[in-house]
Amino acid sequence: MKNTNESIPCQLSKTNAAIQCSRLLERLKHGPISTFQAREQLHIAHVACRIHDLRRKGYNIETHTCKESTTGGAVSRVALYILTAGPEEV
């Protein structure tokens, strides 16, 4: 029987929580990002978990709710995340 892990692309191994937090933090430094945007642009499935991880590291991140259209046209309430301070500024 063939080892199924051999067929998994290399890029998938680069989606661990630490790397996702790094991508999300870099994006937050450029301005607010919504849940939908983070999923689509940064390929982060559980955005709230990564926000929680960043907050535990000392980053101040505000959460606001907003309405955003999905690619199918439906309107949903989503979180909008705003980085307000880093750990050295707290």
Protein Blocks (a to p, Z undefined) as FASTA:
>chain_A
ZZfklmpcfklmmmcfklmmmmmmmmmmnoccdfklmmmmnopablmlmmmmmmmnopac
dddddddddfkopacdddddddfbdfklZZ
